Amino acid sequence: MVFQEINNTIDLLKNVKISAERITELQPLVDYIQSKVDSNRSINLNFICTHNSRRSHLSQIWAQVSAHYFDIKNVFCYSGGTEATAMFPMVGKTLVKQGFKITKLAESENSVYSIKYNDNTHPVIAFSKKYDNDFNPKSEFAAIMTCSQADEGCPFIFGCETRIPVKYNDPKVFDNTPQQEEKYLERSKEIASEMIYVFSQIKKQ
C-alpha cells in the first residue's frame, strides 16, 4: 500500500483521459513491460533526459510507484542523463506536496535523496547521473527518452534492448516565475497519469 495521499492522487489520475495519439506513443512501453511479465523476467526501465534533473526523475519515480500500485513484480526503475547536474529542488518539493517522504542522504552540489512512497518498500535513491553510471543497468533494459534533446543527442544507448521516446515538456521554462510551483505540479501529474495508464494495461500472469 502506498502512502494515503499518494493513493488519493493515483485514484484521481486513474480517471485522466489519455489522448489516442499519446496512447499510441506509450504502447511500445506497455508492450515491452508485458513481454517481460510474460517471460517472467526482470523489468529494467531507464528514464533518460539531458541533465537528469527534472523529467527523468519524475518519470522514474512515478513508474516505480505505479508498478507497486498495480502489483507488477520485478520492476526496477532508473534515471540518467546525457550529462550529470543535480536533481532540481522543485522536483522534490513537488513530490512532497503529492505525499512522498524525502530525506536528503548526502549534501553536495549533486545531493542524494531517499524518496519513499510507502513504509516498507525500498526507497527510490535519486541523484543526477549519466545514463551509463554504475548505479544503472548495463544491459537488458529499456531506454525511455523523456526529452527531445537527449533523444537527438544520444543516437546510441549502449546495452539497451529497446529505445522508446516518451517525451515531456520541460518545466524548467517556468523557473523563477510566479507559475513555477503550479507548472511543476502540472508536469508531475501528467507524467504520473501516463505511468499509471501504462501499468494499468499490464496483464499479470
Backbone as a printed PyTorch tensor [residue, N CA C, xyz], in Angstrom:
tensor([[[  0.8510,  -1.1970,   0.0000],
         [  0.0000,   0.0000,   0.0000],
         [  0.8910,   1.2520,   0.0000]],

        [[  0.6190,   2.1710,  -0.9060],
         [  1.3610,   3.4280,  -0.9230],
         [  0.7750,   4.3600,   0.1390]],

        [[  1.5120,   5.4170,   0.4830],
         [  1.0010,   6.3830,   1.4440],
         [ -0.3600,   6.9010,   0.9760]],

        [[ -1.2370,   7.2050,   1.9380],
         [ -2.6190,   7.5380,   1.6180],
         [ -2.7380,   8.7180,   0.6600]],

        [[ -1.9190,   9.7390,   0.8590],
         [ -2.0060,  10.9150,  -0.0020],
         [ -1.6330,  10.5700,  -1.4450]],

        [[ -0.6210,   9.7090,  -1.6170],
         [ -0.2540,   9.2600,  -2.9630],
         [ -1.3750,   8.4110,  -3.5420]],

        [[ -1.9490,   7.5530,  -2.7180],
         [ -3.0720,   6.7220,  -3.1550],
         [ -4.2260,   7.5860,  -3.6530]],

        [[ -4.5040,   8.6630,  -2.9350],
         [ -5.5900,   9.5730,  -3.3400],
         [ -5.2750,  10.2170,  -4.6900]],

        [[ -4.0050,  10.5930,  -4.8750],
         [ -3.5810,  11.1820,  -6.1510],
         [ -3.7680,  10.1830,  -7.2880]],

        [[ -3.3570,   8.9460,  -7.0650],
         [ -3.4930,   7.9180,  -8.0990],
         [ -4.9670,   7.6710,  -8.4240]],

        [[ -5.8010,   7.6270,  -7.3950],
         [ -7.2340,   7.4150,  -7.6310],
         [ -7.8190,   8.4990,  -8.5380]],

        [[ -7.3450,   9.7210,  -8.3630],
         [ -7.8140,  10.8190,  -9.2170],
         [ -7.2390,  10.7000, -10.6290]],

        [[ -5.9460,  10.4240, -10.7120],
         [ -5.2730,  10.4220, -12.0090],
         [ -5.6170,   9.2000, -12.8530]],

        [[ -6.1110,   8.1370, -12.2240],
         [ -6.5490,   6.9590, -12.9880],
         [ -7.6620,   7.3170, -13.9620]],

        [[ -8.3840,   8.3810, -13.6540],
         [ -9.5280,   8.7720, -14.4810],
         [ -9.1820,   9.8090, -15.5410]],

        [[ -7.9130,  10.2200, -15.5960],
         [ -7.4870,  11.1830, -16.6070],
         [ -7.5270,  10.5190, -17.9780]],

        [[ -8.1360,  11.1780, -18.9350],
         [ -8.2310,  10.6120, -20.2830],
         [ -6.9340,  10.8720, -21.0410]],

        [[ -6.3160,   9.8150, -21.5110],
         [ -5.0960,   9.9060, -22.3100],
         [ -5.5050,   9.9780, -23.7790]],

        [[ -4.9510,  10.9070, -24.5150],
         [ -5.3250,  11.0680, -25.9230],
         [ -4.9360,   9.8370, -26.7390]],

        [[ -5.6570,   9.6130, -27.8280],
         [ -5.3660,   8.4640, -28.6980],
         [ -3.9390,   8.5330, -29.2300]],

        [[ -3.4970,   9.7430, -29.5650],
         [ -2.1360,   9.9240, -30.0720],
         [ -1.1040,   9.5250, -29.0170]],

        [[ -1.3690,   9.9270, -27.7890],
         [ -0.4190,   9.6140, -26.7180],
         [ -0.4430,   8.1240, -26.3770]],

        [[ -1.5990,   7.5210, -26.4300],
         [ -1.6960,   6.0770, -26.1860],
         [ -0.8310,   5.3160, -27.1900]],

        [[ -0.8480,   5.7720, -28.4420],
         [ -0.0130,   5.1570, -29.4730],
         [  1.4660,   5.2880, -29.1220]],

        [[  1.8530,   6.4520, -28.5940],
         [  3.2560,   6.6750, -28.2180],
         [  3.6600,   5.8250, -27.0080]],

        [[  2.7250,   5.5820, -26.1130],
         [  3.0150,   4.8060, -24.8980],
         [  2.9690,   3.3000, -25.1380]],

        [[  2.3570,   2.8610, -26.2310],
         [  2.1490,   1.4260, -26.4580],
         [  3.4480,   0.6230, -26.4920]],

        [[  4.5350,   1.1290, -27.1110],
         [  5.7830,   0.3340, -27.0810],
         [  6.2910,   0.0700, -25.6610]],

        [[  6.0600,   1.0090, -24.7490],
         [  6.4610,   0.7950, -23.3580],
         [  5.5810,  -0.2650, -22.7090]],

        [[  4.2790,  -0.1910, -22.9670],
         [  3.3660,  -1.2320, -22.4730],
         [  3.8040,  -2.6020, -22.9970]],

        [[  4.0890,  -2.6660, -24.2880],
         [  4.4630,  -3.9480, -24.9080],
         [  5.7610,  -4.4980, -24.3130]],

        [[  6.7260,  -3.6110, -24.0710],
         [  7.9990,  -4.0580, -23.5040],
         [  7.7880,  -4.6500, -22.1160]],

        [[  7.0410,  -3.9370, -21.2800],
         [  6.7890,  -4.4160, -19.9130],
         [  6.0130,  -5.7280, -19.9570]],

        [[  5.0080,  -5.7840, -20.8180],
         [  4.1950,  -7.0040, -20.9060],
         [  5.0320,  -8.1990, -21.3410]],

        [[  5.9430,  -7.9790, -22.2740],
         [  6.7820,  -9.0880, -22.7430],
         [  7.6510,  -9.6320, -21.6150]],

        [[  8.1230,  -8.7460, -20.7630],
         [  8.9480,  -9.1690, -19.6260],
         [  8.1050,  -9.9200, -18.5880]],

        [[  6.8990,  -9.4190, -18.3420],
         [  5.9970, -10.1010, -17.4010],
         [  5.6750, -11.5010, -17.9260]],

        [[  5.3830, -11.5940, -19.2260],
         [  5.0040, -12.8800, -19.8220],
         [  6.1350, -13.9020, -19.7520]],

        [[  7.3720, -13.4140, -19.8230],
         [  8.5220, -14.3300, -19.7780],
         [  9.1240, -14.4310, -18.3770]],

        [[  8.4410, -13.7990, -17.4130],
         [  8.8590, -13.8570, -16.0100],
         [ 10.2930, -13.3830, -15.8260]],

        [[ 10.6060, -12.2430, -16.4400],
         [ 11.9460, -11.6610, -16.3370],
         [ 11.8670, -10.2770, -15.6950]],

        [[ 12.9860,  -9.8330, -15.1320],
         [ 13.0400,  -8.5150, -14.5050],
         [ 12.7700,  -7.4230, -15.5450]],

        [[ 12.1510,  -6.3510, -15.0840],
         [ 11.7930,  -5.2250, -15.9490],
         [ 12.6350,  -4.0330, -15.5280]],

        [[ 13.6440,  -3.7080, -16.3180],
         [ 14.5400,  -2.5950, -16.0180],
         [ 14.2250,  -1.4350, -16.9540]],

        [[ 13.8400,  -0.3220, -16.3710],
         [ 13.4610,   0.8600, -17.1450],
         [ 14.3800,   2.0120, -16.7670]],

        [[ 15.0840,   2.5580, -17.7510],
         [ 15.9840,   3.6870, -17.5090],
         [ 15.4210,   4.9100, -18.2280]],

        [[ 14.9440,   5.8850, -17.4500],
         [ 14.3490,   7.1070, -17.9990],
         [ 15.4580,   8.1400, -18.1900]],

        [[ 15.5990,   8.6190, -19.4260],
         [ 16.7710,   9.4250, -19.7830],
         [ 16.3530,  10.7850, -20.3350]],

        [[ 16.9400,  11.8480, -19.7810],
         [ 16.8020,  13.1860, -20.3660],
         [ 18.1860,  13.8390, -20.3510]],

        [[ 18.2670,  15.0950, -20.6890],
         [ 19.5800,  15.7120, -20.8680],
         [ 20.3680,  15.7930, -19.5600]],

        [[ 19.7680,  16.3900, -18.5210],
         [ 20.5090,  16.6810, -17.2990],
         [ 20.1440,  15.7870, -16.1180]],

        [[ 19.1940,  14.8640, -16.3130],
         [ 18.7220,  14.0330, -15.2070],
         [ 18.4210,  14.8960, -13.9810]],

        [[ 17.6110,  15.9300, -14.2110],
         [ 17.3230,  16.8640, -13.1240],
         [ 15.8280,  17.0390, -12.8540]],

        [[ 14.9730,  16.7780, -13.8540],
         [ 13.5500,  17.0420, -13.6820],
         [ 12.6910,  15.9020, -14.2320]],

        [[ 12.4760,  15.8870, -15.5470],
         [ 11.5240,  14.9440, -16.1480],
         [ 11.9060,  13.4820, -15.9460]],

        [[ 13.1720,  13.1640, -16.0580],
         [ 13.5850,  11.7630, -15.9160],
         [ 13.3810,  11.2690, -14.4850]],

        [[ 13.6150,  12.1420, -13.5010],
         [ 13.3620,  11.7390, -12.1110],
         [ 11.8800,  11.5440, -11.8520]],

        [[ 11.0650,  12.4800, -12.3180],
         [  9.6220,  12.3420, -12.1230],
         [  9.1070,  11.0640, -12.7810]],

        [[  9.6200,  10.7650, -13.9690],
         [  9.1820,   9.5590, -14.6840],
         [  9.6220,   8.3010, -13.9530]],

        [[ 10.8680,   8.2730, -13.5150],
         [ 11.3750,   7.1250, -12.7650],
         [ 10.5240,   6.8540, -11.5290]],

        [[ 10.2580,   7.8980, -10.7790],
         [  9.5550,   7.7370,  -9.5040],
         [  8.1030,   7.3180,  -9.7160]],

        [[  7.4190,   7.9700, -10.6520],
         [  6.0180,   7.6170, -10.8810],
         [  5.8750,   6.2380, -11.5240]],

        [[  6.8400,   5.8340, -12.3340],
         [  6.7960,   4.4770, -12.8850],
         [  6.9630,   3.4470, -11.7750]],

        [[  7.9030,   3.6910, -10.8560],
         [  8.1270,   2.7450,  -9.7600],
         [  6.8970,   2.6470,  -8.8680]],

        [[  6.2910,   3.7890,  -8.5720],
         [  5.0880,   3.8080,  -7.7340],
         [  3.9330,   3.0950,  -8.4330]],

        [[  3.7810,   3.3490,  -9.7230],
         [  2.6750,   2.7380, -10.4770],
         [  2.8210,   1.2220, -10.5430]],

        [[  4.0460,   0.7500, -10.7180],
         [  4.2860,  -0.6930, -10.7230],
         [  3.8810,  -1.3000,  -9.3780]],

        [[  4.2520,  -0.6090,  -8.3090],
         [  3.8940,  -1.0910,  -6.9720],
         [  2.3730,  -1.0680,  -6.7810]],

        [[  1.7450,   0.0110,  -7.1950],
         [  0.2950,   0.1700,  -7.0110],
         [ -0.4740,  -0.9500,  -7.7180]],

        [[ -0.0400,  -1.2970,  -8.9290],
         [ -0.7430,  -2.3300,  -9.7010],
         [ -0.1550,  -3.7300,  -9.4760]],

        [[  0.7750,  -3.8280,  -8.5260],
         [  1.3590,  -5.1060,  -8.1180],
         [  2.0240,  -5.8250,  -9.2880]],

        [[  2.7660,  -5.0610, -10.0860],
         [  3.5910,  -5.6540, -11.1470],
         [  4.9710,  -5.9070, -10.5480]],

        [[  5.3530,  -7.1480, -10.4700],
         [  6.5720,  -7.5340,  -9.7510],
         [  7.8330,  -7.2990, -10.5900]],

        [[  8.9580,  -7.2460,  -9.8830],
         [ 10.2900,  -7.2050, -10.5180],
         [ 10.4700,  -6.0340, -11.4680]],

        [[  9.9230,  -4.8810, -11.0830],
         [ 10.1130,  -3.6510, -11.8620],
         [ 11.1620,  -2.8020, -11.1460]],

        [[ 12.2010,  -2.4250, -11.8850],
         [ 13.2840,  -1.6280, -11.3210],
         [ 13.4760,  -0.4060, -12.2160]],

        [[ 13.1740,   0.7510, -11.6660],
         [ 13.2080,   1.9850, -12.4530],
         [ 14.4450,   2.8150, -12.1030]],

        [[ 15.0570,   3.3550, -13.1410],
         [ 16.2950,   4.1280, -13.0200],
         [ 16.1150,   5.4250, -13.8110]],

        [[ 17.0680,   6.3200, -13.6390],
         [ 17.0760,   7.5220, -14.4790],
         [ 18.5150,   7.9540, -14.7110]],

        [[ 18.7120,   8.7060, -15.7900],
         [ 20.0350,   9.2030, -16.1080],
         [ 19.9480,  10.3120, -17.1400]],

        [[ 21.0860,  10.9150, -17.4140],
         [ 21.1330,  11.9990, -18.3810],
         [ 22.2710,  11.8060, -19.3620]],

        [[ 22.3170,  12.6590, -20.3490],
         [ 23.4840,  12.6690, -21.2220],
         [ 24.6380,  13.3670, -20.5080]],

        [[ 24.3050,  14.0840, -19.4230],
         [ 25.3040,  14.6210, -18.5000],
         [ 24.6780,  14.6940, -17.1130]],

        [[ 25.5010,  14.7940, -16.0870],
         [ 25.0120,  14.8600, -14.7140],
         [ 25.0250,  16.3020, -14.2220]],

        [[ 23.9810,  16.6960, -13.5090],
         [ 23.9160,  18.0270, -12.8850],
         [ 23.4840,  17.8600, -11.4210]],

        [[ 22.1820,  17.9750, -11.1650],
         [ 21.6210,  17.7400,  -9.8360],
         [ 20.1140,  17.6220,  -9.9860]],

        [[ 19.4810,  16.8710,  -9.0810],
         [ 18.0230,  16.8580,  -9.0750],
         [ 17.5470,  18.2410,  -8.6350]],

        [[ 16.7390,  18.8830,  -9.4640],
         [ 16.3150,  20.2500,  -9.1820],
         [ 15.4160,  20.2740,  -7.9420]],

        [[ 15.6620,  21.1890,  -6.9850],
         [ 14.9230,  21.1750,  -5.7180],
         [ 13.4000,  21.2070,  -5.8610]],

        [[ 12.8760,  21.8740,  -6.8930],
         [ 11.4250,  21.9510,  -7.0440],
         [ 10.8110,  20.5880,  -7.3430]],

        [[ 11.5990,  19.6750,  -7.8990],
         [ 11.1010,  18.3160,  -8.1220],
         [ 10.7800,  17.6680,  -6.7780]],

        [[ 11.7120,  17.7640,  -5.8400],
         [ 11.4730,  17.2110,  -4.5100],
         [ 10.2940,  17.8770,  -3.8100]],

        [[ 10.2140,  19.1920,  -3.8930],
         [  9.1030,  19.9120,  -3.2570],
         [  7.7640,  19.4880,  -3.8380]],

        [[  7.7360,  19.2780,  -5.1470],
         [  6.5010,  18.8510,  -5.8050],
         [  6.0890,  17.4670,  -5.3420]],

        [[  7.0460,  16.5600,  -5.2370],
         [  6.7360,  15.2010,  -4.8020],
         [  6.2880,  15.1560,  -3.3420]],

        [[  6.8910,  15.9860,  -2.5040],
         [  6.4470,  16.0690,  -1.1010],
         [  4.9970,  16.5310,  -1.0430]],

        [[  4.6610,  17.4950,  -1.8660],
         [  3.2840,  18.0080,  -1.9240],
         [  2.3060,  16.9060,  -2.3300]],

        [[  2.8020,  15.9300,  -3.1070],
         [  1.9490,  14.8340,  -3.5640],
         [  1.9800,  13.6200,  -2.6320]],

        [[  2.6920,  13.7380,  -1.5130],
         [  2.6150,  12.7050,  -0.4920],
         [  3.8540,  11.8620,  -0.2800]],

        [[  4.9320,  12.1010,  -1.0300],
         [  6.1630,  11.3410,  -0.8530],
         [  6.9280,  11.8470,   0.3730]],

        [[  7.7190,  10.9720,   0.9560],
         [  8.5880,  11.3480,   2.0680],
         [ 10.0310,  11.3400,   1.5580]],

        [[ 10.6720,  12.4980,   1.6200],
         [ 12.0010,  12.6460,   1.0340],
         [ 13.0100,  13.0120,   2.1130]],

        [[ 14.1180,  12.2870,   2.1210],
         [ 15.2150,  12.5490,   3.0320],
         [ 16.4790,  12.8000,   2.2150]],

        [[ 17.2050,  13.8400,   2.5690],
         [ 18.4800,  14.0970,   1.9000],
         [ 19.5440,  13.2460,   2.5690]],

        [[ 20.1380,  12.3380,   1.7970],
         [ 21.1300,  11.4140,   2.3480],
         [ 22.5330,  11.9890,   2.3230]],

        [[ 22.7980,  12.8310,   1.3350],
         [ 24.1300,  13.4260,   1.2070],
         [ 23.9950,  14.8120,   0.6010]],

        [[ 24.6280,  15.7800,   1.2490],
         [ 24.5620,  17.1780,   0.8070],
         [ 25.7680,  17.4890,  -0.0630]],

        [[ 25.5100,  17.9560,  -1.2820],
         [ 26.5850,  18.3610,  -2.1810],
         [ 25.9740,  19.1550,  -3.3190]],

        [[ 26.7660,  19.5070,  -4.3090],
         [ 26.2070,  20.1540,  -5.4880],
         [ 25.2480,  19.2120,  -6.2030]],

        [[ 25.4760,  17.9230,  -6.0470],
         [ 24.5850,  16.8960,  -6.5980],
         [ 24.1190,  16.0200,  -5.4390]],

        [[ 23.1840,  16.5420,  -4.6600],
         [ 22.7400,  15.8540,  -3.4400],
         [ 22.0390,  14.5390,  -3.7740]],

        [[ 22.0800,  13.6190,  -2.7950],
         [ 21.4600,  12.3050,  -2.9430],
         [ 20.2380,  12.2490,  -2.0250]],

        [[ 19.1070,  11.7950,  -2.5810],
         [ 17.8460,  11.7810,  -1.8370],
         [ 17.2790,  10.3700,  -1.7500]],

        [[ 16.6310,  10.0940,  -0.6230],
         [ 15.8100,   8.9010,  -0.4560],
         [ 14.3560,   9.3330,  -0.6190]],

        [[ 13.6440,   8.6900,  -1.5370],
         [ 12.2500,   9.0570,  -1.8150],
         [ 11.3700,   7.8530,  -1.5280]],

        [[ 10.5670,   7.9510,  -0.4680],
         [  9.7310,   6.8290,  -0.0500],
         [  8.2800,   7.0610,  -0.4430]],

        [[  7.6260,   5.9800,  -0.8960],
         [  6.2090,   6.0560,  -1.2550],
         [  5.3520,   5.1230,  -0.4130]],

        [[  5.9970,   4.2870,   0.3890],
         [  5.2800,   3.5550,   1.4390],
         [  6.2800,   3.2130,   2.5460]],

        [[  5.7920,   2.6040,   3.6130],
         [  6.6480,   2.4110,   4.7820],
         [  7.6430,   1.2700,   4.6300]],

        [[  7.3290,   0.2780,   3.8010],
         [  8.0970,  -0.9620,   3.8270],
         [  8.9090,  -1.2640,   2.5770]],

        [[  8.7020,  -0.5110,   1.5050],
         [  9.4210,  -0.7660,   0.2560],
         [ 10.6970,   0.0580,   0.2200]],

        [[ 11.7260,  -0.5100,  -0.4020],
         [ 12.9920,   0.2150,  -0.5340],
         [ 12.7390,   1.5410,  -1.2410]],

        [[ 13.2840,   2.6440,  -0.7230],
         [ 13.0460,   3.9470,  -1.3530],
         [ 13.7390,   4.0580,  -2.7070]],

        [[ 13.2460,   4.9790,  -3.5180],
         [ 13.9630,   5.3570,  -4.7290],
         [ 15.1320,   6.2420,  -4.3030]],

        [[ 16.3350,   5.9140,  -4.7500],
         [ 17.5100,   6.7370,  -4.4660],
         [ 17.7090,   7.6710,  -5.6620]],

        [[ 17.6190,   8.9560,  -5.4120],
         [ 17.6100,   9.9290,  -6.5030],
         [ 18.8140,  10.8640,  -6.4260]],

        [[ 19.5260,  10.9260,  -7.5130],
         [ 20.5880,  11.9120,  -7.7010],
         [ 20.8620,  11.9790,  -9.1920]],

        [[ 21.4820,  13.0500,  -9.6340],
         [ 21.7350,  13.1970, -11.0640],
         [ 22.9670,  12.3840, -11.4670]],

        [[ 22.8510,  11.7020, -12.6100],
         [ 23.9260,  10.8410, -13.0750],
         [ 23.8090,  10.6510, -14.5800]],

        [[ 24.8950,  10.2810, -15.2170],
         [ 24.8090,   9.9100, -16.6270],
         [ 24.0630,   8.5750, -16.7440]],

        [[ 23.4340,   8.3820, -17.8920],
         [ 22.5990,   7.1860, -18.0600],
         [ 23.3960,   5.8890, -17.8980]],

        [[ 24.7300,   5.9410, -18.1650],
         [ 25.5360,   4.7320, -18.0600],
         [ 26.3200,   4.6630, -16.7450]],

        [[ 25.9100,   5.4590, -15.7590],
         [ 26.5200,   5.4070, -14.4280],
         [ 26.4280,   3.9910, -13.8570]],

        [[ 27.3810,   3.6210, -13.0100],
         [ 27.3920,   2.2750, -12.4280],
         [ 26.1470,   1.9700, -11.6030]],

        [[ 25.4230,   3.0180, -11.1790],
         [ 24.1900,   2.8220, -10.4140],
         [ 23.0890,   2.2220, -11.2960]],

        [[ 23.2040,   2.3940, -12.6120],
         [ 22.1740,   1.9910, -13.5650],
         [ 22.5280,   0.6720, -14.2440]],

        [[ 21.5350,  -0.0060, -14.8360],
         [ 21.8160,  -1.2810, -15.5020],
         [ 22.6890,  -1.0920, -16.7380]],

        [[ 23.4750,  -2.1140, -17.0390],
         [ 24.3820,  -2.0740, -18.1930],
         [ 23.7990,  -2.7950, -19.4020]],

        [[ 22.8120,  -3.6520, -19.1710],
         [ 22.1940,  -4.4030, -20.2620],
         [ 20.7830,  -4.8020, -19.8440]],

        [[ 20.0250,  -5.3370, -20.8060],
         [ 18.6710,  -5.8350, -20.5600],
         [ 17.7750,  -4.7760, -19.9130]],

        [[ 17.7660,  -3.5890, -20.5260],
         [ 16.8860,  -2.5260, -20.0530],
         [ 16.2860,  -1.7950, -21.2460]],

        [[ 15.1820,  -1.1020, -20.9710],
         [ 14.5930,  -0.2040, -21.9590],
         [ 15.0560,   1.2090, -21.6500]],

        [[ 15.4960,   1.9210, -22.6790],
         [ 15.8530,   3.3340, -22.5400],
         [ 14.6420,   4.1560, -22.9420]],

        [[ 14.0540,   4.8480, -21.9730],
         [ 12.8790,   5.6780, -22.2510],
         [ 13.3380,   7.1280, -22.3140]],

        [[ 13.2800,   7.6970, -23.5000],
         [ 13.8160,   9.0390, -23.7420],
         [ 12.7320,  10.0750, -23.4280]],

        [[ 12.9420,  10.8470, -22.3590],
         [ 11.8930,  11.7530, -21.8910],
         [ 12.0380,  13.1790, -22.4210]],

        [[ 13.0710,  13.4310, -23.2360],
         [ 13.1810,  14.7640, -23.8410],
         [ 13.7960,  14.6720, -25.2250]],

        [[ 13.4520,  15.6160, -26.0660],
         [ 13.9240,  15.6200, -27.4550],
         [ 15.4320,  15.7610, -27.5300]],

        [[ 16.0070,  16.6230, -26.6660],
         [ 17.4540,  16.8710, -26.7290],
         [ 18.2440,  15.5920, -26.4730]],

        [[ 17.8320,  14.8330, -25.4690],
         [ 18.5430,  13.5890, -25.1610],
         [ 18.3280,  12.5770, -26.2780]],

        [[ 17.1280,  12.5360, -26.8130],
         [ 16.8320,  11.5830, -27.8760],
         [ 17.6850,  11.8710, -29.1120]],

        [[ 17.8070,  13.1580, -29.4380],
         [ 18.5860,  13.5400, -30.6170],
         [ 20.0950,  13.5120, -30.3430]],

        [[ 20.4780,  13.8840, -29.1100],
         [ 21.8950,  13.9960, -28.7750],
         [ 22.5400,  12.6830, -28.3990]],

        [[ 21.7330,  11.6320, -28.2400],
         [ 22.2400,  10.3300, -27.8350],
         [ 21.7410,   9.2900, -28.8360]],

        [[ 22.3380,   9.2420, -30.0160],
         [ 21.8170,   8.3330, -31.0370],
         [ 21.9590,   6.8570, -30.6850]],

        [[ 22.8500,   6.5310, -29.7370],
         [ 23.0490,   5.1260, -29.3720],
         [ 23.1620,   5.0010, -27.8600]],

        [[ 22.3010,   4.1900, -27.2660],
         [ 22.3610,   3.8970, -25.8300],
         [ 22.9080,   2.4850, -25.6840]],

        [[ 24.1560,   2.3850, -25.2730],
         [ 24.8080,   1.0730, -25.1930],
         [ 24.1030,   0.1810, -24.1810]],

        [[ 23.8120,  -1.0480, -24.5850],
         [ 23.2720,  -2.0560, -23.6800],
         [ 21.7690,  -2.1550, -23.6450]],

        [[ 21.0510,  -1.1640, -24.1840],
         [ 19.5880,  -1.2040, -24.0770],
         [ 19.0060,  -2.2040, -25.0760]],

        [[ 17.9030,  -2.8110, -24.6870],
         [ 17.2030,  -3.7500, -25.5640],
         [ 16.2790,  -3.0170, -26.5210]],

        [[ 15.7600,  -1.8930, -26.0630],
         [ 14.8720,  -1.0930, -26.8980],
         [ 14.9390,   0.3510, -26.4370]],

        [[ 14.6180,   1.2420, -27.3500],
         [ 14.6620,   2.6770, -27.0630],
         [ 13.2760,   3.2280, -27.3810]],

        [[ 12.6700,   3.8650, -26.3750],
         [ 11.2760,   4.2850, -26.5110],
         [ 11.1680,   5.7740, -26.2030]],

        [[ 10.7940,   6.6100, -27.1820],
         [ 10.6010,   8.0260, -26.8840],
         [  9.2550,   8.2750, -26.1950]],

        [[  9.3100,   8.8350, -24.9950],
         [  8.1110,   9.2660, -24.2640],
         [  8.4460,  10.6580, -23.7390]],

        [[  8.2180,  11.6610, -24.5670],
         [  8.7700,  12.9870, -24.2940],
         [  7.7740,  13.8920, -23.5660]],

        [[  8.3360,  14.7350, -22.6980],
         [  7.5490,  15.7000, -21.9270],
         [  8.1640,  17.0880, -22.0590]],

        [[  7.3160,  18.1130, -21.9990],
         [  7.8150,  19.4900, -21.9970],
         [  8.5430,  19.7640, -20.6820]],

        [[  9.5990,  20.5460, -20.7630],
         [ 10.4540,  20.8010, -19.6110],
         [  9.8520,  21.9020, -18.7360]],

        [[  9.5540,  21.6000, -17.4490],
         [  9.0410,  22.6500, -16.5620],
         [ 10.0860,  23.7100, -16.2480]],

        [[ 11.3290,  23.4490, -16.6220],
         [ 12.4100,  24.4120, -16.3810],
         [ 12.0960,  25.7930, -16.9470]],

        [[ 11.2990,  25.8400, -18.0220],
         [ 10.9990,  27.1390, -18.6590],
         [ 10.2310,  28.0590, -17.7130]],

        [[  9.6650,  27.4960, -16.6420],
         [  8.9130,  28.3060, -15.6810],
         [  9.7100,  28.6210, -14.4130]],

        [[ 10.9950,  28.2190, -14.3800],
         [ 11.8200,  28.5510, -13.2150],
         [ 11.9080,  30.0670, -13.0490]],

        [[ 11.8990,  30.4980, -11.7930],
         [ 11.9800,  31.9310, -11.4530],
         [ 10.8120,  32.7340, -12.0010]],

        [[  9.6470,  32.0740, -12.1140],
         [  8.4150,  32.7730, -12.4890],
         [  7.3590,  32.4710, -11.4300]],

        [[  6.3020,  33.2710, -11.3650],
         [  5.2200,  33.0040, -10.4020],
         [  4.5060,  31.6800, -10.6650]],

        [[  4.6590,  31.1310, -11.8670],
         [  3.9600,  29.9000, -12.2410],
         [  4.7650,  28.6330, -11.9340]],

        [[  5.9690,  28.7990, -11.4010],
         [  6.8610,  27.6450, -11.2590],
         [  6.2190,  26.4900, -10.5040]],

        [[  5.7300,  26.7430,  -9.3240],
         [  5.1660,  25.6750,  -8.4920],
         [  4.0020,  24.9860,  -9.1970]],

        [[  3.1280,  25.7840,  -9.7740],
         [  1.9520,  25.2530, -10.4750],
         [  2.3640,  24.3700, -11.6560]],

        [[  3.3620,  24.8100, -12.4180],
         [  3.7500,  24.0900, -13.6260],
         [  4.5130,  22.8040, -13.3130]],

        [[  5.3040,  22.8000, -12.2500],
         [  5.9700,  21.5600, -11.8560],
         [  4.9420,  20.5300, -11.4070]],

        [[  3.9460,  20.9790, -10.6650],
         [  2.8880,  20.0630, -10.2240],
         [  2.1050,  19.5420, -11.4260]],

        [[  1.8500,  20.4100, -12.3720],
         [  1.1470,  20.0240, -13.5960],
         [  1.9320,  18.9530, -14.3600]],

        [[  3.2530,  19.1520, -14.4890],
         [  4.0660,  18.1800, -15.2090],
         [  4.1370,  16.8590, -14.4550]],

        [[  4.2630,  16.9250, -13.1350],
         [  4.3000,  15.7060, -12.3350],
         [  3.0040,  14.9170, -12.4960]],

        [[  1.8820,  15.6070, -12.4870],
         [  0.5870,  14.9320, -12.6570],
         [  0.4600,  14.3150, -14.0470]],

        [[  0.9520,  15.0320, -15.0700],
         [  0.8970,  14.4930, -16.4260],
         [  1.7020,  13.1970, -16.5250]],

        [[  2.9290,  13.2410, -16.0150],
         [  3.7920,  12.0560, -16.0550],
         [  3.1730,  10.9280, -15.2360]],

        [[  2.6600,  11.2600, -14.0580],
         [  2.0330,  10.2470, -13.2030],
         [  0.8560,   9.5850, -13.9040]],

        [[  0.0050,  10.3870, -14.5170],
         [ -1.1910,   9.8240, -15.1630],
         [ -0.8020,   8.8620, -16.2760]],

        [[  0.2930,   9.1610, -16.9960],
         [  0.7010,   8.2840, -18.0890],
         [  1.3810,   7.0210, -17.5850]],

        [[  2.1740,   7.1230, -16.5310],
         [  2.7770,   5.9170, -15.9650],
         [  1.6940,   5.0280, -15.3280]],

        [[  0.7070,   5.6490, -14.7160],
         [ -0.4320,   4.8960, -14.1680],
         [ -1.1520,   4.1700, -15.2980]],

        [[ -1.3790,   4.8670, -16.4010],
         [ -2.0280,   4.2320, -17.5570],
         [ -1.2060,   3.0360, -18.0370]],

        [[  0.0920,   3.2290, -18.2180],
         [  0.9590,   2.1560, -18.7340],
         [  0.8430,   0.9070, -17.8740]],

        [[  0.9910,   1.0580, -16.5760],
         [  0.9940,  -0.1280, -15.7200],
         [ -0.4080,  -0.7020, -15.5120]],

        [[ -1.4300,   0.1140, -15.7120],
         [ -2.8030,  -0.4070, -15.6270],
         [ -3.1150,  -1.3490, -16.7900]],

        [[ -2.3240,  -1.2400, -17.8660],
         [ -2.5650,  -2.0820, -19.0490],
         [ -1.8900,  -3.4470, -18.9640]],

        [[ -1.0390,  -3.6350, -17.9850],
         [ -0.2640,  -4.8770, -17.9060],
         [ -1.1130,  -6.0050, -17.3210]],

        [[ -1.1180,  -7.1190, -18.0300],
         [ -1.8640,  -8.3090, -17.5670],
         [ -0.8810,  -9.2050, -16.8130]],

        [[ -1.2010,  -9.4260, -15.5480],
         [ -0.3250, -10.2580, -14.7140],
         [ -0.5490, -11.7290, -15.0390]],

        [[  0.4800, -12.5330, -14.8040],
         [  0.3790, -13.9650, -15.0590],
         [ -0.5630, -14.6260, -14.0580]]])
